């Protein structure tokens, strides 16, 4: 059974880039506490009380915004990550234990709880894919050299997008050649099936 709440907490830093993420402002008063604490020893009492009042107001505002964001997003808290579970379901249905995809491979690998590994890639400005080892063990890519069967390169939404650079299915085929097979991944996109040796080029 997949645990949605693990993935939700994992992806919260990514969701900070999305609308209605005021909950992150709650860190502001917490981070300001050491600063205010250091000022208390050098600021006269009346002024210190004003600093305390500012801190209290910020804390209350942060709490209200966090509660509002939680209320607004609670009903859709799992739907934004449904494509991750769909990817793992696809791999399970087709007996794949190793795959390559976008940086969603990081939470997908965690989500799989050791049953499967999804190697993350990023798209470069020249529309080619390379491995991504940010927050991911680079040594995991050596599994491609030990793997004997075909490996799906899962392209969510028809393209892998990284910081404004887009690698479409056609770009990927221009880089790696024609796949052995192309399979639709319901709720995600498409899987280009390649020999593991071909996908090693993303690591080399």
Steps between C-alpha positions, in 0.01 A plus 500: 500500500645835403509769767383832359594701804870411461502636147304810594760594760783414261371733230414798717820681403405466133147619573648822637527606138127458453209737580343504847818410686475770765557231763874542448488850645459334840878458498553876496422572867677182608818601316475852638489379860881472538537848355247648740659311786839653426345846481331475838827542681584827321155657457322695773191341650231711322660434162544132587129475566432639153723232351307236694174643364632485141608141550161405649314660208719318246445171681121545502496603134714202403273264692186638334653474152618146569154399619338663197735328255443165672122542484504598132728218389389221732242354260756469217802402711551165321386577146809709416719196560277241332735476200772368730292207618382446142865468391570236763179316413610492136839359596341234716253397230780458244752344742747789477720549805717770341394807303626841393286812518501866602598624845174347620717190519624621838166481686394201289805302614426588861133422449588155359654400836780296340280313252600717201750770406420796274816681391450877465617704201495866401465664161789719386468817289605300192194274552694197613455299817768438762490335840410710801676419825366793703350337812559163336779245523703521179615142553142386442554561128746212494196272526452561128827319427394200707145485370441246224146571389338799329444818702216750457582868461179653633416841355231672710262719302688439176817687603759527774526864605786642708544871575343607173672235285265250338588153372211360298461139396642597161803665665561185702479281191741734319744450787456129570352362179175315443371310804425130497142580587281789609237439769242745632517560875145586614484820700867578430609505137698253296779248562774460241648152546876483438776246559675582826826548308344784302387681813849471648591790270304726733749408771820498296 
